[in-house]
Amino acid sequence: MITLTKIDNSLVTVNADEIEIVETFHDTTVSLKSGKKLIVQESADDIIAKVIFYRQLCFSNYFNEPDIKSTDSL
């Protein structure tokens, strides 16, 4: 989940996996798979960075798991 700032300065938390398109004209519009559109203050680059950071957090424990094939357990 990532938190974005709507035009009226209210915060909205969005499921990063539901983002389909991010368009930037005068404002940034986030289109979700549901068809809903959000106009936010963040730039497309900021949204991409937030999604990358979120995904890194999701997988950080996966890649830091101890090696279960360790010879210590033999």
PDB file of N, CA, C and O in Angstrom:
ATOM      1  N   MET A   1       0.846  -1.173   0.000  1.00  0.00           N
ATOM      2  CA  MET A   1       0.000   0.000   0.000  1.00  0.00           C
ATOM      3  C   MET A   1       0.896   1.241   0.000  1.00  0.00           C
ATOM      4  O   MET A   1       1.932   1.277   0.664  1.00  0.00           O
ATOM      5  N   ILE A   2       0.479   2.246  -0.751  1.00  0.00           N
ATOM      6  CA  ILE A   2       1.205   3.515  -0.772  1.00  0.00           C
ATOM      7  C   ILE A   2       0.217   4.636  -0.442  1.00  0.00           C
ATOM      8  O   ILE A   2      -0.975   4.539  -0.735  1.00  0.00           O
ATOM      9  N   THR A   3       0.731   5.686   0.165  1.00  0.00           N
ATOM     10  CA  THR A   3      -0.109   6.825   0.525  1.00  0.00           C
ATOM     11  C   THR A   3       0.164   7.970  -0.435  1.00  0.00           C
ATOM     12  O   THR A   3       1.314   8.345  -0.664  1.00  0.00           O
ATOM     13  N   LEU A   4      -0.906   8.520  -0.994  1.00  0.00           N
ATOM     14  CA  LEU A   4      -0.831   9.633  -1.935  1.00  0.00           C
ATOM     15  C   LEU A   4      -1.640  10.803  -1.398  1.00  0.00           C
ATOM     16  O   LEU A   4      -2.514  10.625  -0.550  1.00  0.00           O
ATOM     17  N   THR A   5      -1.345  11.996  -1.894  1.00  0.00           N
ATOM     18  CA  THR A   5      -2.033  13.210  -1.472  1.00  0.00           C
ATOM     19  C   THR A   5      -2.964  13.674  -2.581  1.00  0.00           C
ATOM     20  O   THR A   5      -2.528  13.983  -3.690  1.00  0.00           O
ATOM     21  N   LYS A   6      -4.255  13.720  -2.264  1.00  0.00           N
ATOM     22  CA  LYS A   6      -5.221  14.205  -3.247  1.00  0.00           C
ATOM     23  C   LYS A   6      -5.101  15.720  -3.385  1.00  0.00           C
ATOM     24  O   LYS A   6      -4.418  16.366  -2.591  1.00  0.00           O
ATOM     25  N   ILE A   7      -5.748  16.270  -4.368  1.00  0.00           N
ATOM     26  CA  ILE A   7      -5.676  17.706  -4.657  1.00  0.00           C
ATOM     27  C   ILE A   7      -6.141  18.554  -3.466  1.00  0.00           C
ATOM     28  O   ILE A   7      -5.632  19.653  -3.250  1.00  0.00           O
ATOM     29  N   ASP A   8      -7.116  18.039  -2.691  1.00  0.00           N
ATOM     30  CA  ASP A   8      -7.630  18.794  -1.540  1.00  0.00           C
ATOM     31  C   ASP A   8      -6.783  18.586  -0.281  1.00  0.00           C
ATOM     32  O   ASP A   8      -7.221  18.911   0.823  1.00  0.00           O
ATOM     33  N   ASN A   9      -5.569  18.045  -0.445  1.00  0.00           N
ATOM     34  CA  ASN A   9      -4.609  17.778   0.626  1.00  0.00           C
ATOM     35  C   ASN A   9      -4.987  16.623   1.545  1.00  0.00           C
ATOM     36  O   ASN A   9      -4.302  16.390   2.541  1.00  0.00           O
ATOM     37  N   SER A  10      -6.047  15.901   1.242  1.00  0.00           N
ATOM     38  CA  SER A  10      -6.374  14.718   2.033  1.00  0.00           C
ATOM     39  C   SER A  10      -5.517  13.550   1.550  1.00  0.00           C
ATOM     40  O   SER A  10      -5.130  13.478   0.384  1.00  0.00           O
ATOM     41  N   LEU A  11      -5.237  12.647   2.470  1.00  0.00           N
ATOM     42  CA  LEU A  11      -4.405  11.497   2.143  1.00  0.00           C
ATOM     43  C   LEU A  11      -5.281  10.313   1.778  1.00  0.00           C
ATOM     44  O   LEU A  11      -6.364  10.124   2.333  1.00  0.00           O
ATOM     45  N   VAL A  12      -4.795   9.522   0.839  1.00  0.00           N
ATOM     46  CA  VAL A  12      -5.492   8.308   0.433  1.00  0.00           C
ATOM     47  C   VAL A  12      -4.438   7.211   0.306  1.00  0.00           C
ATOM     48  O   VAL A  12      -3.361   7.430  -0.247  1.00  0.00           O
ATOM     49  N   THR A  13      -4.764   6.035   0.824  1.00  0.00           N
ATOM     50  CA  THR A  13      -3.860   4.902   0.726  1.00  0.00           C
ATOM     51  C   THR A  13      -4.373   3.979  -0.363  1.00  0.00           C
ATOM     52  O   THR A  13      -5.538   3.583  -0.365  1.00  0.00           O
ATOM     53  N   VAL A  14      -3.482   3.642  -1.293  1.00  0.00           N
ATOM     54  CA  VAL A  14      -3.854   2.902  -2.491  1.00  0.00           C
ATOM     55  C   VAL A  14      -3.079   1.588  -2.532  1.00  0.00           C
ATOM     56  O   VAL A  14      -1.894   1.539  -2.203  1.00  0.00           O
ATOM     57  N   ASN A  15      -3.762   0.539  -2.937  1.00  0.00           N
ATOM     58  CA  ASN A  15      -3.101  -0.739  -3.164  1.00  0.00           C
ATOM     59  C   ASN A  15      -2.243  -0.590  -4.422  1.00  0.00           C
ATOM     60  O   ASN A  15      -2.766  -0.401  -5.520  1.00  0.00           O
ATOM     61  N   ALA A  16      -0.942  -0.674  -4.254  1.00  0.00           N
ATOM     62  CA  ALA A  16      -0.020  -0.465  -5.377  1.00  0.00           C
ATOM     63  C   ALA A  16      -0.249  -1.464  -6.510  1.00  0.00           C
ATOM     64  O   ALA A  16       0.027  -1.163  -7.671  1.00  0.00           O
ATOM     65  N   ASP A  17      -0.751  -2.646  -6.174  1.00  0.00           N
ATOM     66  CA  ASP A  17      -1.001  -3.657  -7.202  1.00  0.00           C
ATOM     67  C   ASP A  17      -2.218  -3.332  -8.063  1.00  0.00           C
ATOM     68  O   ASP A  17      -2.409  -3.939  -9.117  1.00  0.00           O
ATOM     69  N   GLU A  18      -3.036  -2.389  -7.630  1.00  0.00           N
ATOM     70  CA  GLU A  18      -4.241  -2.012  -8.372  1.00  0.00           C
ATOM     71  C   GLU A  18      -4.020  -0.843  -9.320  1.00  0.00           C
ATOM     72  O   GLU A  18      -4.922  -0.487 -10.078  1.00  0.00           O
ATOM     73  N   ILE A  19      -2.843  -0.245  -9.291  1.00  0.00           N
ATOM     74  CA  ILE A  19      -2.557   0.882 -10.190  1.00  0.00           C
ATOM     75  C   ILE A  19      -2.350   0.339 -11.595  1.00  0.00           C
ATOM     76  O   ILE A  19      -1.552  -0.570 -11.821  1.00  0.00           O
ATOM     77  N   GLU A  20      -3.087   0.918 -12.526  1.00  0.00           N
ATOM     78  CA  GLU A  20      -2.985   0.486 -13.917  1.00  0.00           C
ATOM     79  C   GLU A  20      -2.192   1.494 -14.755  1.00  0.00           C
ATOM     80  O   GLU A  20      -1.294   1.120 -15.509  1.00  0.00           O
ATOM     81  N   ILE A  21      -2.540   2.787 -14.609  1.00  0.00           N
ATOM     82  CA  ILE A  21      -1.902   3.835 -15.413  1.00  0.00           C
ATOM     83  C   ILE A  21      -1.676   5.060 -14.535  1.00  0.00           C
ATOM     84  O   ILE A  21      -2.516   5.404 -13.704  1.00  0.00           O
ATOM     85  N   VAL A  22      -0.533   5.714 -14.728  1.00  0.00           N
ATOM     86  CA  VAL A  22      -0.265   7.010 -14.099  1.00  0.00           C
ATOM     87  C   VAL A  22      -0.001   7.992 -15.233  1.00  0.00           C
ATOM     88  O   VAL A  22       0.932   7.817 -16.016  1.00  0.00           O
ATOM     89  N   GLU A  23      -0.836   9.029 -15.311  1.00  0.00           N
ATOM     90  CA  GLU A  23      -0.722  10.030 -16.381  1.00  0.00           C
ATOM     91  C   GLU A  23      -0.440  11.394 -15.768  1.00  0.00           C
ATOM     92  O   GLU A  23      -0.996  11.748 -14.729  1.00  0.00           O
ATOM     93  N   THR A  24       0.428  12.150 -16.422  1.00  0.00           N
ATOM     94  CA  THR A  24       0.729  13.493 -15.950  1.00  0.00           C
ATOM     95  C   THR A  24       0.433  14.487 -17.049  1.00  0.00           C
ATOM     96  O   THR A  24       1.014  14.433 -18.133  1.00  0.00           O
ATOM     97  N   PHE A  25      -0.480  15.396 -16.754  1.00  0.00           N
ATOM     98  CA  PHE A  25      -0.755  16.539 -17.621  1.00  0.00           C
ATOM     99  C   PHE A  25      -0.445  17.756 -16.769  1.00  0.00           C
ATOM    100  O   PHE A  25       0.726  18.035 -16.509  1.00  0.00           O
ATOM    101  N   HIS A  26      -1.444  18.480 -16.332  1.00  0.00           N
ATOM    102  CA  HIS A  26      -1.218  19.549 -15.351  1.00  0.00           C
ATOM    103  C   HIS A  26      -1.146  18.935 -13.963  1.00  0.00           C
ATOM    104  O   HIS A  26      -0.345  19.359 -13.129  1.00  0.00           O
ATOM    105  N   ASP A  27      -1.974  17.948 -13.721  1.00  0.00           N
ATOM    106  CA  ASP A  27      -1.983  17.199 -12.470  1.00  0.00           C
ATOM    107  C   ASP A  27      -1.643  15.752 -12.798  1.00  0.00           C
ATOM    108  O   ASP A  27      -1.565  15.374 -13.967  1.00  0.00           O
ATOM    109  N   THR A  28      -1.443  14.954 -11.770  1.00  0.00           N
ATOM    110  CA  THR A  28      -1.174  13.533 -11.983  1.00  0.00           C
ATOM    111  C   THR A  28      -2.453  12.757 -11.729  1.00  0.00           C
ATOM    112  O   THR A  28      -3.078  12.907 -10.679  1.00  0.00           O
ATOM    113  N   THR A  29      -2.843  11.933 -12.685  1.00  0.00           N
ATOM    114  CA  THR A  29      -4.036  11.103 -12.568  1.00  0.00           C
ATOM    115  C   THR A  29      -3.613   9.646 -12.476  1.00  0.00           C
ATOM    116  O   THR A  29      -2.872   9.139 -13.318  1.00  0.00           O
ATOM    117  N   VAL A  30      -4.107   8.978 -11.420  1.00  0.00           N
ATOM    118  CA  VAL A  30      -3.826   7.561 -11.219  1.00  0.00           C
ATOM    119  C   VAL A  30      -5.091   6.795 -11.566  1.00  0.00           C
ATOM    120  O   VAL A  30      -6.139   7.012 -10.958  1.00  0.00           O
ATOM    121  N   SER A  31      -4.997   5.907 -12.533  1.00  0.00           N
ATOM    122  CA  SER A  31      -6.130   5.066 -12.921  1.00  0.00           C
ATOM    123  C   SER A  31      -5.950   3.693 -12.293  1.00  0.00           C
ATOM    124  O   SER A  31      -4.896   3.070 -12.421  1.00  0.00           O
ATOM    125  N   LEU A  32      -7.001   3.229 -11.608  1.00  0.00           N
ATOM    126  CA  LEU A  32      -6.962   1.928 -10.958  1.00  0.00           C
ATOM    127  C   LEU A  32      -7.636   0.885 -11.834  1.00  0.00           C
ATOM    128  O   LEU A  32      -8.401   1.227 -12.736  1.00  0.00           O
ATOM    129  N   LYS A  33      -7.359  -0.371 -11.576  1.00  0.00           N
ATOM    130  CA  LYS A  33      -7.950  -1.463 -12.349  1.00  0.00           C
ATOM    131  C   LYS A  33      -9.468  -1.467 -12.247  1.00  0.00           C
ATOM    132  O   LYS A  33     -10.145  -1.963 -13.148  1.00  0.00           O
ATOM    133  N   SER A  34     -10.013  -0.920 -11.159  1.00  0.00           N
ATOM    134  CA  SER A  34     -11.463  -0.867 -10.970  1.00  0.00           C
ATOM    135  C   SER A  34     -12.127   0.167 -11.872  1.00  0.00           C
ATOM    136  O   SER A  34     -13.351   0.196 -12.003  1.00  0.00           O
ATOM    137  N   GLY A  35     -11.304   1.018 -12.495  1.00  0.00           N
ATOM    138  CA  GLY A  35     -11.843   2.090 -13.325  1.00  0.00           C
ATOM    139  C   GLY A  35     -11.866   3.431 -12.611  1.00  0.00           C
ATOM    140  O   GLY A  35     -12.066   4.472 -13.238  1.00  0.00           O
ATOM    141  N   LYS A  36     -11.661   3.408 -11.304  1.00  0.00           N
ATOM    142  CA  LYS A  36     -11.636   4.647 -10.526  1.00  0.00           C
ATOM    143  C   LYS A  36     -10.379   5.432 -10.853  1.00  0.00           C
ATOM    144  O   LYS A  36      -9.320   4.853 -11.094  1.00  0.00           O
ATOM    145  N   LYS A  37     -10.502   6.770 -10.860  1.00  0.00           N
ATOM    146  CA  LYS A  37      -9.373   7.645 -11.141  1.00  0.00           C
ATOM    147  C   LYS A  37      -9.163   8.577  -9.954  1.00  0.00           C
ATOM    148  O   LYS A  37     -10.120   9.084  -9.370  1.00  0.00           O
ATOM    149  N   LEU A  38      -7.907   8.792  -9.610  1.00  0.00           N
ATOM    150  CA  LEU A  38      -7.545   9.695  -8.523  1.00  0.00           C
ATOM    151  C   LEU A  38      -6.635  10.784  -9.075  1.00  0.00           C
ATOM    152  O   LEU A  38      -5.692  10.497  -9.812  1.00  0.00           O
ATOM    153  N   ILE A  39      -6.915  12.020  -8.723  1.00  0.00           N
ATOM    154  CA  ILE A  39      -6.025  13.127  -9.084  1.00  0.00           C
ATOM    155  C   ILE A  39      -5.213  13.433  -7.841  1.00  0.00           C
ATOM    156  O   ILE A  39      -5.759  13.755  -6.785  1.00  0.00           O
ATOM    157  N   VAL A  40      -3.894  13.328  -7.983  1.00  0.00           N
ATOM    158  CA  VAL A  40      -3.014  13.460  -6.827  1.00  0.00           C
ATOM    159  C   VAL A  40      -1.949  14.514  -7.068  1.00  0.00           C
ATOM    160  O   VAL A  40      -1.715  14.938  -8.200  1.00  0.00           O
ATOM    161  N   GLN A  41      -1.299  14.934  -5.970  1.00  0.00           N
ATOM    162  CA  GLN A  41      -0.266  15.963  -6.053  1.00  0.00           C
ATOM    163  C   GLN A  41       1.097  15.412  -6.427  1.00  0.00           C
ATOM    164  O   GLN A  41       1.921  16.139  -6.980  1.00  0.00           O
ATOM    165  N   GLU A  42       1.355  14.141  -6.138  1.00  0.00           N
ATOM    166  CA  GLU A  42       2.660  13.551  -6.429  1.00  0.00           C
ATOM    167  C   GLU A  42       2.875  13.447  -7.937  1.00  0.00           C
ATOM    168  O   GLU A  42       1.925  13.309  -8.709  1.00  0.00           O
ATOM    169  N   SER A  43       4.132  13.517  -8.335  1.00  0.00           N
ATOM    170  CA  SER A  43       4.474  13.337  -9.750  1.00  0.00           C
ATOM    171  C   SER A  43       4.487  11.844 -10.066  1.00  0.00           C
ATOM    172  O   SER A  43       4.490  11.007  -9.164  1.00  0.00           O
ATOM    173  N   ALA A  44       4.495  11.527 -11.345  1.00  0.00           N
ATOM    174  CA  ALA A  44       4.570  10.124 -11.760  1.00  0.00           C
ATOM    175  C   ALA A  44       5.851   9.485 -11.224  1.00  0.00           C
ATOM    176  O   ALA A  44       5.827   8.337 -10.780  1.00  0.00           O
ATOM    177  N   ASP A  45       6.963  10.209 -11.259  1.00  0.00           N
ATOM    178  CA  ASP A  45       8.228   9.682 -10.745  1.00  0.00           C
ATOM    179  C   ASP A  45       8.151   9.391  -9.248  1.00  0.00           C
ATOM    180  O   ASP A  45       8.701   8.395  -8.778  1.00  0.00           O
ATOM    181  N   ASP A  46       7.468  10.260  -8.499  1.00  0.00           N
ATOM    182  CA  ASP A  46       7.299  10.034  -7.056  1.00  0.00           C
ATOM    183  C   ASP A  46       6.466   8.779  -6.794  1.00  0.00           C
ATOM    184  O   ASP A  46       6.773   8.001  -5.890  1.00  0.00           O
ATOM    185  N   ILE A  47       5.426   8.589  -7.575  1.00  0.00           N
ATOM    186  CA  ILE A  47       4.562   7.412  -7.414  1.00  0.00           C
ATOM    187  C   ILE A  47       5.345   6.146  -7.745  1.00  0.00           C
ATOM    188  O   ILE A  47       5.246   5.147  -7.032  1.00  0.00           O
ATOM    189  N   ILE A  48       6.110   6.187  -8.809  1.00  0.00           N
ATOM    190  CA  ILE A  48       6.934   5.031  -9.172  1.00  0.00           C
ATOM    191  C   ILE A  48       7.911   4.703  -8.045  1.00  0.00           C
ATOM    192  O   ILE A  48       8.084   3.535  -7.698  1.00  0.00           O
ATOM    193  N   ALA A  49       8.544   5.715  -7.477  1.00  0.00           N
ATOM    194  CA  ALA A  49       9.491   5.503  -6.372  1.00  0.00           C
ATOM    195  C   ALA A  49       8.790   4.889  -5.165  1.00  0.00           C
ATOM    196  O   ALA A  49       9.344   4.007  -4.510  1.00  0.00           O
ATOM    197  N   LYS A  50       7.568   5.351  -4.866  1.00  0.00           N
ATOM    198  CA  LYS A  50       6.818   4.799  -3.740  1.00  0.00           C
ATOM    199  C   LYS A  50       6.463   3.329  -3.980  1.00  0.00           C
ATOM    200  O   LYS A  50       6.546   2.510  -3.064  1.00  0.00           O
ATOM    201  N   VAL A  51       6.072   3.002  -5.200  1.00  0.00           N
ATOM    202  CA  VAL A  51       5.728   1.611  -5.528  1.00  0.00           C
ATOM    203  C   VAL A  51       6.969   0.726  -5.432  1.00  0.00           C
ATOM    204  O   VAL A  51       6.897  -0.380  -4.897  1.00  0.00           O
ATOM    205  N   ILE A  52       8.092   1.196  -5.937  1.00  0.00           N
ATOM    206  CA  ILE A  52       9.334   0.417  -5.854  1.00  0.00           C
ATOM    207  C   ILE A  52       9.721   0.191  -4.398  1.00  0.00           C
ATOM    208  O   ILE A  52      10.078  -0.925  -4.019  1.00  0.00           O
ATOM    209  N   PHE A  53       9.655   1.236  -3.581  1.00  0.00           N
ATOM    210  CA  PHE A  53       9.991   1.105  -2.161  1.00  0.00           C
ATOM    211  C   PHE A  53       9.059   0.121  -1.472  1.00  0.00           C
ATOM    212  O   PHE A  53       9.506  -0.712  -0.684  1.00  0.00           O
ATOM    213  N   TYR A  54       7.759   0.212  -1.765  1.00  0.00           N
ATOM    214  CA  TYR A  54       6.768  -0.715  -1.190  1.00  0.00           C
ATOM    215  C   TYR A  54       7.100  -2.156  -1.566  1.00  0.00           C
ATOM    216  O   TYR A  54       7.070  -3.043  -0.713  1.00  0.00           O
ATOM    217  N   ARG A  55       7.409  -2.385  -2.814  1.00  0.00           N
ATOM    218  CA  ARG A  55       7.725  -3.751  -3.265  1.00  0.00           C
ATOM    219  C   ARG A  55       9.018  -4.249  -2.639  1.00  0.00           C
ATOM    220  O   ARG A  55       9.132  -5.432  -2.319  1.00  0.00           O
ATOM    221  N   GLN A  56       9.990  -3.367  -2.461  1.00  0.00           N
ATOM    222  CA  GLN A  56      11.233  -3.764  -1.799  1.00  0.00           C
ATOM    223  C   GLN A  56      10.949  -4.202  -0.366  1.00  0.00           C
ATOM    224  O   GLN A  56      11.513  -5.186   0.113  1.00  0.00           O
ATOM    225  N   LEU A  57      10.071  -3.466   0.315  1.00  0.00           N
ATOM    226  CA  LEU A  57       9.698  -3.850   1.678  1.00  0.00           C
ATOM    227  C   LEU A  57       9.000  -5.205   1.698  1.00  0.00           C
ATOM    228  O   LEU A  57       9.245  -6.021   2.586  1.00  0.00           O
ATOM    229  N   CYS A  58       8.143  -5.440   0.733  1.00  0.00           N
ATOM    230  CA  CYS A  58       7.407  -6.705   0.672  1.00  0.00           C
ATOM    231  C   CYS A  58       8.344  -7.898   0.520  1.00  0.00           C
ATOM    232  O   CYS A  58       8.099  -8.956   1.101  1.00  0.00           O
ATOM    233  N   PHE A  59       9.405  -7.738  -0.250  1.00  0.00           N
ATOM    234  CA  PHE A  59      10.295  -8.852  -0.537  1.00  0.00           C
ATOM    235  C   PHE A  59      11.561  -8.863   0.305  1.00  0.00           C
ATOM    236  O   PHE A  59      12.363  -9.790   0.188  1.00  0.00           O
ATOM    237  N   SER A  60      11.763  -7.852   1.156  1.00  0.00           N
ATOM    238  CA  SER A  60      13.009  -7.779   1.915  1.00  0.00           C
ATOM    239  C   SER A  60      13.185  -8.973   2.841  1.00  0.00           C
ATOM    240  O   SER A  60      14.293  -9.498   2.947  1.00  0.00           O
ATOM    241  N   ASN A  61      12.137  -9.414   3.510  1.00  0.00           N
ATOM    242  CA  ASN A  61      12.254 -10.571   4.390  1.00  0.00           C
ATOM    243  C   ASN A  61      12.462 -11.849   3.595  1.00  0.00           C
ATOM    244  O   ASN A  61      13.139 -12.763   4.067  1.00  0.00           O
ATOM    245  N   TYR A  62      11.906 -11.928   2.425  1.00  0.00           N
ATOM    246  CA  TYR A  62      12.044 -13.114   1.590  1.00  0.00           C
ATOM    247  C   TYR A  62      13.510 -13.357   1.239  1.00  0.00           C
ATOM    248  O   TYR A  62      13.992 -14.488   1.291  1.00  0.00           O
ATOM    249  N   PHE A  63      14.208 -12.285   0.881  1.00  0.00           N
ATOM    250  CA  PHE A  63      15.593 -12.426   0.462  1.00  0.00           C
ATOM    251  C   PHE A  63      16.569 -12.474   1.632  1.00  0.00           C
ATOM    252  O   PHE A  63      17.744 -12.786   1.440  1.00  0.00           O
ATOM    253  N   ASN A  64      16.102 -12.171   2.839  1.00  0.00           N
ATOM    254  CA  ASN A  64      16.966 -12.209   4.010  1.00  0.00           C
ATOM    255  C   ASN A  64      16.739 -13.440   4.874  1.00  0.00           C
ATOM    256  O   ASN A  64      17.258 -13.516   5.987  1.00  0.00           O
ATOM    257  N   GLU A  65      15.977 -14.397   4.383  1.00  0.00           N
ATOM    258  CA  GLU A  65      15.717 -15.629   5.135  1.00  0.00           C
ATOM    259  C   GLU A  65      17.017 -16.391   5.301  1.00  0.00           C
ATOM    260  O   GLU A  65      17.864 -16.377   4.408  1.00  0.00           O
ATOM    261  N   PRO A  66      17.183 -17.057   6.434  1.00  0.00           N
ATOM    262  CA  PRO A  66      18.382 -17.891   6.602  1.00  0.00           C
ATOM    263  C   PRO A  66      18.380 -19.061   5.636  1.00  0.00           C
ATOM    264  O   PRO A  66      17.323 -19.538   5.223  1.00  0.00           O
ATOM    265  N   ASP A  67      19.548 -19.509   5.285  1.00  0.00           N
ATOM    266  CA  ASP A  67      19.696 -20.635   4.365  1.00  0.00           C
ATOM    267  C   ASP A  67      19.272 -21.920   5.065  1.00  0.00           C
ATOM    268  O   ASP A  67      19.946 -22.375   5.989  1.00  0.00           O
ATOM    269  N   ILE A  68      18.161 -22.506   4.633  1.00  0.00           N
ATOM    270  CA  ILE A  68      17.642 -23.710   5.306  1.00  0.00           C
ATOM    271  C   ILE A  68      18.449 -24.948   4.952  1.00  0.00           C
ATOM    272  O   ILE A  68      18.251 -26.003   5.555  1.00  0.00           O
ATOM    273  N   LYS A  69      19.349 -24.844   3.991  1.00  0.00           N
ATOM    274  CA  LYS A  69      20.189 -25.972   3.597  1.00  0.00           C
ATOM    275  C   LYS A  69      21.525 -25.960   4.327  1.00  0.00           C
ATOM    276  O   LYS A  69      22.468 -26.647   3.936  1.00  0.00           O
ATOM    277  N   SER A  70      21.589 -25.180   5.378  1.00  0.00           N
ATOM    278  CA  SER A  70      22.830 -25.044   6.123  1.00  0.00           C
ATOM    279  C   SER A  70      23.317 -26.382   6.654  1.00  0.00           C
ATOM    280  O   SER A  70      22.515 -27.217   7.072  1.00  0.00           O
ATOM    281  N   THR A  71      24.613 -26.585   6.638  1.00  0.00           N
ATOM    282  CA  THR A  71      25.188 -27.833   7.144  1.00  0.00           C
ATOM    283  C   THR A  71      25.137 -27.907   8.655  1.00  0.00           C
ATOM    284  O   THR A  71      25.372 -28.979   9.213  1.00  0.00           O
ATOM    285  N   ASP A  72      24.835 -26.797   9.354  1.00  0.00           N
ATOM    286  CA  ASP A  72      24.732 -26.819  10.806  1.00  0.00           C
ATOM    287  C   ASP A  72      23.626 -27.726  11.293  1.00  0.00           C
ATOM    288  O   ASP A  72      23.715 -28.261  12.398  1.00  0.00           O
ATOM    289  N   SER A  73      22.596 -27.913  10.508  1.00  0.00           N
ATOM    290  CA  SER A  73      21.457 -28.711  10.940  1.00  0.00           C
ATOM    291  C   SER A  73      21.644 -30.188  10.655  1.00  0.00           C
ATOM    292  O   SER A  73      20.779 -30.989  11.012  1.00  0.00           O
ATOM    293  N   LEU A  74      22.751 -30.581  10.020  1.00  0.00           N
ATOM    294  CA  LEU A  74      22.999 -31.992   9.685  1.00  0.00           C
ATOM    295  C   LEU A  74      23.544 -32.763  10.832  1.00  0.00           C
ATOM    296  O   LEU A  74      23.802 -33.960  10.705  1.00  0.00           O
TER     297      LEU A  74
END
